[in-house]
Amino acid sequence: MNTITEQTRRESFYNTNTKATKADVMAALANGNKTAREVADFTKKPLNDVRSRITEEKNLGKIEACGKKKEGSRTVAIFRIKAVG
């Protein structure tokens, strides 16, 4: 593999503040149920960063899909913070 692409990928990874993005995603969902794109618009974060954090939080059991919605020609999931208990 090309060492230049390995270096740029590593630099990009270390420049991403995942803790802040996770907190922003949770704050957006505390404000109501949203799609990934709506969370990205709400937080002003890149959509790919938001999608990754949503997947991580979903795998940890903190958020869940609660419905679906049409966005253009695609059907996407709507997420919410998982109820405790």
C-alpha positions as CSV (number, residue, x, y, z in Angstrom):
1,M,0.0,0.0,0.0
2,N,1.1,3.5,-0.7
3,T,2.7,5.1,2.4
4,I,1.4,8.6,1.5
5,T,-2.2,7.4,1.7
6,E,-1.5,5.6,5.0
7,Q,0.0,8.8,6.4
8,T,-2.9,11.0,5.3
9,R,-5.5,8.5,6.6
10,R,-3.7,8.3,10.0
11,E,-3.5,12.1,10.2
12,S,-7.2,12.4,9.4
13,F,-8.1,9.8,12.0
14,Y,-6.1,11.7,14.7
15,N,-7.6,15.0,13.7
16,T,-11.2,13.8,14.3
17,N,-12.6,14.6,17.7
18,T,-14.9,11.6,18.2
19,K,-15.8,12.5,21.8
20,A,-17.1,15.9,20.9
21,T,-19.0,14.5,17.9
22,K,-20.6,11.8,20.1
23,A,-21.7,14.5,22.6
24,D,-23.1,16.6,19.7
25,V,-25.0,13.6,18.3
26,M,-26.5,12.8,21.7
27,A,-27.5,16.5,22.2
28,A,-29.2,16.6,18.8
29,L,-31.2,13.4,19.6
30,A,-32.1,14.8,23.0
31,N,-33.8,17.6,21.1
32,G,-36.0,15.1,19.2
33,N,-35.9,12.1,16.9
34,K,-33.8,12.7,13.8
35,T,-32.3,11.0,10.7
36,A,-28.5,11.0,10.3
37,R,-28.7,13.9,7.9
38,E,-30.9,15.9,10.3
39,V,-28.3,15.3,13.0
40,A,-25.5,16.5,10.7
41,D,-27.5,19.6,9.8
42,F,-28.3,20.3,13.5
43,T,-24.7,19.8,14.7
44,K,-23.0,21.3,11.6
45,K,-20.7,18.2,11.5
46,P,-19.8,16.2,8.3
47,L,-22.4,13.5,7.6
48,N,-19.8,10.7,7.5
49,D,-18.6,11.6,11.0
50,V,-22.2,11.7,12.3
51,R,-23.1,8.4,10.7
52,S,-20.0,6.7,12.3
53,R,-20.9,8.1,15.7
54,I,-24.6,7.0,15.4
55,T,-23.4,3.5,14.5
56,E,-21.1,3.4,17.6
57,E,-23.8,4.7,19.9
58,K,-26.3,2.2,18.5
59,N,-23.9,-0.7,19.0
60,L,-23.4,0.5,22.6
61,G,-27.2,0.4,23.1
62,K,-27.5,4.2,23.8
63,I,-29.7,5.0,20.7
64,E,-32.1,3.0,18.6
65,A,-33.9,3.2,15.3
66,C,-37.5,4.2,15.9
67,G,-38.9,4.6,12.3
68,K,-38.1,5.4,8.8
69,K,-38.5,8.4,6.5
70,K,-38.1,9.2,2.8
71,E,-35.1,11.5,2.0
72,G,-35.2,12.1,-1.7
73,S,-35.4,8.7,-3.3
74,R,-34.0,6.8,-0.3
75,T,-35.7,5.5,2.8
76,V,-33.6,6.2,5.9
77,A,-33.8,5.4,9.6
78,I,-34.9,7.8,12.3
79,F,-33.0,7.5,15.5
80,R,-33.8,8.3,19.1
81,I,-32.2,8.0,22.5
82,K,-33.0,4.6,23.9
83,A,-35.4,4.6,26.9
84,V,-33.8,3.4,30.1
85,G,-35.5,0.5,31.8
